[in-house]
Amino acid sequence: MAADSREVMNIRQASQYLGVSPDTLYKYVYDEKIPAFKLGNRWKFKKTILDHWMEQKSSIGEGKLSKKKPRAARAAAGGQ
C-alpha cells in the first residue's frame, strides 16, 4: 500500500509523503512544528490532519517549514 493512501502513517511513510527526511521530520515533531501523536513509543501521523495542516500553512503564506528562502527566491534577491 502506498504511503499517501494510508490514513495513519509512521515516520518513514510521513517523511516520504511530505518530501523530507525522517531525521528532519523527527526535528519538526520535537520542535512541535508539525501535528503528530505517539502510539506506544512510535510517532504517528494522520494523513487528513497533515493535509489540513499543509492547507492552513500554505493559505497563510507559511508553506515553508524552515526560515530559509527557496533557492530561486535567493537567486532573484541577489543570492542572499
Phi, psi and omega in degrees: 000134182288150183300321184283356178259356178272142178282319178245125185242151173273181182304312183298313181295316181293323179294321176295316181298319182273345179079031176233164179286156175302322179298318178296318180296319175303317180298315179298322178296310182292332175275002180056040178265351185217141182287128179206165176217158179261136173239107191069235178251018182245138175283139179230154182227128178268123187304315182296325178289319176298317179299316179296317179300315179295321179298316178298313181297318182286329182283340178254012175079019179244042182294342180275140175273339178248170181271357179289143173283149175301153183307317181296322179292322178295319180295318180293331181272008179094021175078023182286000000 
